[in-house]
């Protein structure tokens, strides 16, 4: 019987994500794949992989930077209070 919880191995997480969010991994990789499909150059040397596979590998290796809009909004709200 398989469990309903997702597999939380390092292969399914963003390296600098303290929550190891699989959802965040998917969103970041999908956005990167769209960039690659639009003509952006891959961060991986000599890759002939499909854009989705290359994007997931780049995210896994920590080559793609991202920012969390929710955290940015919270920081901005806290700064405006002060």
One Martini backbone bead per residue (centre of mass of N, CA, C, O) as a GRO file, in nm:
protein
   82
    1UNK     BB    1   0.094   0.037   0.024
    2UNK     BB    2   0.055   0.366  -0.044
    3UNK     BB    3   0.122   0.676   0.034
    4UNK     BB    4  -0.002   1.017   0.034
    5UNK     BB    5   0.271   1.118   0.068
    6UNK     BB    6   0.521   1.278  -0.047
    7UNK     BB    7   0.831   1.271  -0.172
    8UNK     BB    8   1.122   1.394   0.039
    9UNK     BB    9   1.358   1.415  -0.142
   10UNK     BB   10   1.624   1.593  -0.269
   11UNK     BB   11   1.514   1.572  -0.571
   12UNK     BB   12   1.232   1.740  -0.455
   13UNK     BB   13   1.419   2.004  -0.394
   14UNK     BB   14   1.522   2.303  -0.278
   15UNK     BB   15   1.816   2.380  -0.134
   16UNK     BB   16   1.708   2.681   0.001
   17UNK     BB   17   1.452   2.527   0.123
   18UNK     BB   18   1.337   2.485   0.445
   19UNK     BB   19   1.053   2.326   0.358
   20UNK     BB   20   1.068   2.137   0.113
   21UNK     BB   21   0.893   2.229  -0.139
   22UNK     BB   22   0.734   2.085  -0.399
   23UNK     BB   23   0.566   2.314  -0.508
   24UNK     BB   24   0.799   2.513  -0.550
   25UNK     BB   25   0.960   2.338  -0.741
   26UNK     BB   26   0.747   2.329  -0.968
   27UNK     BB   27   0.717   2.633  -1.020
   28UNK     BB   28   1.014   2.700  -1.080
   29UNK     BB   29   1.054   2.490  -1.308
   30UNK     BB   30   0.827   2.593  -1.495
   31UNK     BB   31   0.937   2.879  -1.537
   32UNK     BB   32   1.211   2.787  -1.651
   33UNK     BB   33   1.099   2.625  -1.892
   34UNK     BB   34   0.975   2.871  -2.032
   35UNK     BB   35   1.239   3.017  -2.074
   36UNK     BB   36   1.374   2.796  -2.247
   37UNK     BB   37   1.150   2.794  -2.469
   38UNK     BB   38   1.208   3.116  -2.525
   39UNK     BB   39   1.559   3.106  -2.538
   40UNK     BB   40   1.706   3.047  -2.302
   41UNK     BB   41   1.987   2.973  -2.138
   42UNK     BB   42   2.153   2.728  -2.003
   43UNK     BB   43   2.335   2.640  -1.705
   44UNK     BB   44   2.407   2.391  -1.853
   45UNK     BB   45   2.650   2.215  -1.995
   46UNK     BB   46   2.575   2.076  -2.292
   47UNK     BB   47   2.265   2.061  -2.325
   48UNK     BB   48   2.004   1.816  -2.469
   49UNK     BB   49   1.761   1.869  -2.313
   50UNK     BB   50   1.473   1.913  -2.212
   51UNK     BB   51   1.338   2.183  -2.064
   52UNK     BB   52   1.215   2.036  -1.815
   53UNK     BB   53   1.467   1.876  -1.731
   54UNK     BB   54   1.664   2.112  -1.712
   55UNK     BB   55   1.506   2.274  -1.502
   56UNK     BB   56   1.510   2.066  -1.273
   57UNK     BB   57   1.820   2.049  -1.255
   58UNK     BB   58   1.874   2.346  -1.191
   59UNK     BB   59   1.710   2.353  -0.930
   60UNK     BB   60   1.852   2.121  -0.778
   61UNK     BB   61   2.143   2.279  -0.801
   62UNK     BB   62   2.087   2.601  -0.755
   63UNK     BB   63   2.080   2.789  -1.038
   64UNK     BB   64   1.802   2.908  -0.944
   65UNK     BB   65   1.652   3.200  -0.880
   66UNK     BB   66   1.430   3.313  -0.611
   67UNK     BB   67   1.114   3.456  -0.495
   68UNK     BB   68   0.894   3.526  -0.228
   69UNK     BB   69   0.611   3.713  -0.234
   70UNK     BB   70   0.504   3.671   0.054
   71UNK     BB   71   0.759   3.756   0.208
   72UNK     BB   72   0.785   4.037   0.080
   73UNK     BB   73   0.510   4.145   0.185
   74UNK     BB   74   0.571   4.110   0.488
   75UNK     BB   75   0.818   4.296   0.501
   76UNK     BB   76   0.677   4.549   0.397
   77UNK     BB   77   0.460   4.563   0.620
   78UNK     BB   78   0.662   4.585   0.859
   79UNK     BB   79   0.803   4.850   0.760
   80UNK     BB   80   0.538   5.028   0.763
   81UNK     BB   81   0.485   5.009   1.073
   82UNK     BB   82   0.770   5.145   1.167
   0.00000   0.00000   0.00000
